[in-house]
Amino acid sequence: MTERTAKAVTRDHAHFAVGPSTVSWDGAALTIDIDEVCVPMPKRIKGRVRLWPSAMTTRSFELDPAGRHHWWPIAPISRVEAAFERPDLTWAGHGYLDANAGGEPLQKGFAGWNWSRASLTDHAALLYEPTPRNGTTKPIAVRFDKKGRAEDFTPPPPVTLPGTLWGIKRATRAEPGGDVSVLQTLEDTPFYARSVLSTRLLGREAPAFHESLSLDRFASNWVKMLLPWRMPRRTF
């Protein structure tokens, strides 16, 4: 990701561009063309990611008591292909697409959250547990089938996971009787962690992608000073 000025942004109903990188929708697939230079060691990242939803949902969820923030799991079950020139990398498998929208900065509305998506053969089970700064909300527990149909389920008991090297707390929810553990930490940053879990939901053992976000940490001045070292800023 690269921060750029408004002059570098163009969009219409099916196309969005930020500098040389674009996102487009042709009615069947979402295509993401990436052409960036990463930091702190300059290195080119160039390639394409394509996502084909098995179905698209229409249901969105309020995340806070005031209704200022919403989450839309657009395509809970999708097929994804990635092909990169730099680095030389290809991958294909199942994936997911969602969107968050709000009327204020995230750090104003929340102290943080835990989110996960578990792959269950013919369903995807999603858990979303935000921590609003004002009031409380119930954790979201919903599963989707391949036709995009949603069904709420009772959130299972909370499970505390090991913290990260940066001291980010991680937690999830899982049914008793299963081995809930962190299989791999994919991203470990001062305010965000993305991990692969082994968990148990809806009577099945399942792998899950998991994220923990600390917006208290994100809003701290020392973390803001570090952001340009991971997200370059361009004036063109």
Secondary structure as the mmCIF struct_conf table of DSSP 4:
data_model
#
loop_
_struct_conf.conf_type_id
_struct_conf.id
_struct_conf.beg_label_comp_id
_struct_conf.beg_label_asym_id
_struct_conf.beg_label_seq_id
_struct_conf.end_label_comp_id
_struct_conf.end_label_asym_id
_struct_conf.end_label_seq_id
STRN STRN1 GLU A 3 GLU A 3
HELX_RH_3T_P HELX_RH_3T_P1 ALA A 6 ALA A 8
STRN STRN2 VAL A 9 ASP A 12
TURN_TY1_P TURN_TY1_P1 HIS A 13 ALA A 14
STRN STRN3 HIS A 15 VAL A 18
TURN_TY1_P TURN_TY1_P2 GLY A 19 PRO A 20
STRN STRN4 SER A 21 TRP A 25
BEND BEND1 GLY A 27 ALA A 28
STRN STRN5 LEU A 30 CYS A 38
TURN_TY1_P TURN_TY1_P3 VAL A 39 PRO A 42
STRN STRN6 LYS A 43 PRO A 53
BEND BEND2 SER A 54 SER A 54
STRN STRN7 PHE A 61 GLU A 62
BEND BEND3 ASP A 64 ASP A 64
TURN_TY1_P TURN_TY1_P4 PRO A 65 ALA A 66
BEND BEND4 GLY A 67 GLY A 67
STRN STRN8 HIS A 69 ARG A 86
TURN_TY1_P TURN_TY1_P5 PRO A 87 ASP A 88
STRN STRN9 LEU A 89 GLY A 102
BEND BEND5 GLY A 103 GLU A 104
HELX_RH_AL_P HELX_RH_AL_P1 LEU A 106 GLY A 109
STRN STRN10 PHE A 110 LEU A 120
TURN_TY1_P TURN_TY1_P6 THR A 121 ASP A 122
STRN STRN11 HIS A 123 PRO A 132
BEND BEND6 ARG A 133 GLY A 135
HELX_LH_PP_P HELX_LH_PP_P1 LYS A 138 PRO A 139
STRN STRN12 ILE A 140 ASP A 145
TURN_TY1_P TURN_TY1_P7 LYS A 146 LYS A 147
STRN STRN13 ALA A 150 ASP A 152
STRN STRN14 PRO A 158 LEU A 161
HELX_LH_PP_P HELX_LH_PP_P2 PRO A 162 THR A 164
TURN_TY1_P TURN_TY1_P8 LEU A 165 TRP A 166
STRN STRN15 ARG A 170 ARG A 173
TURN_TY1_P TURN_TY1_P9 PRO A 176 GLY A 177
BEND BEND7 GLY A 178 GLY A 178
STRN STRN16 SER A 181 ASP A 188
BEND BEND8 PRO A 190 PHE A 191
STRN STRN17 TYR A 192 LEU A 201
TURN_TY1_P TURN_TY1_P10 LEU A 202 GLY A 203
STRN STRN18 ARG A 204 SER A 214
HELX_RH_AL_P HELX_RH_AL_P2 LEU A 215 PHE A 218
TURN_TY1_P TURN_TY1_P11 ALA A 219 ALA A 219
BEND BEND9 SER A 220 SER A 220
HELX_RH_AL_P HELX_RH_AL_P3 ASN A 221 LEU A 226
HELX_RH_3T_P HELX_RH_3T_P2 LEU A 227 TRP A 229
TURN_TY1_P TURN_TY1_P12 ARG A 230 ARG A 230
BEND BEND10 MET A 231 MET A 231
STRN STRN19 ARG A 233 ARG A 233
#
